[in-house]
């Protein structure tokens, strides 16, 4: 009978776990819907940013003919110092979401250090901070509450230090790594070289440029627009990562709920078998007692 009570307690415990994981799945689903809407709005802005970047590219091409191209647009294949900015979640229970980003960052560190390049880490997200701190890595910059609640001003402030170090020639490259949202079932690791700005995929417009309007200082225009482009890309990386996080957690909780149901079914079968065995044993004892009295 003690065994029956133990199995019954296990069934109750697993059922409670099932209720919790099911509720967490619903919460993640609702959050994913809101985050996807925000991501779609940001994507519309991204199109405009790319149009402006096309104008930047056109202006840079013109400046390049005069032999005076900005450092932010000069590709460097042999960097001495690289800043890796990566985004992870503040919480767990989302499958391999965080570990995928961490593995990618670790791989990049190994590749650059093998070439003799110094690597500095800047982390947004408690899981990434905790992992590399435990590994004994020195984090140049860390924040633990930005990836769970992306904010444009805070994203701009976060990336500002990396941008300033690049401008002051303390670093030669700034790379952003995060796990992005591909669809409801899939997340995708994204590695972007934020600085220098790559112009290879930028379509240079032949029409009149917005940069010809105002102000008259071309260098100031390039500087301001490049900063806006970088700030937005950091902000969008946070939004995209958050959407992927909710998607991954929704899948993880769905799998956990399914496993809990299967466990309840197997425990129920085990309970019924134990109960039948207990009843059979009692019947045998009763019958044996009756036979002994004859």
Helices and strands as residue ranges (DSSP letters): H 2-65, G 71-73, E 81-87, H 97-114, E 118-124, H 126-134, E 139-143, H 152-167, E 173-183, E 186-195, G 210-212, H 218-293
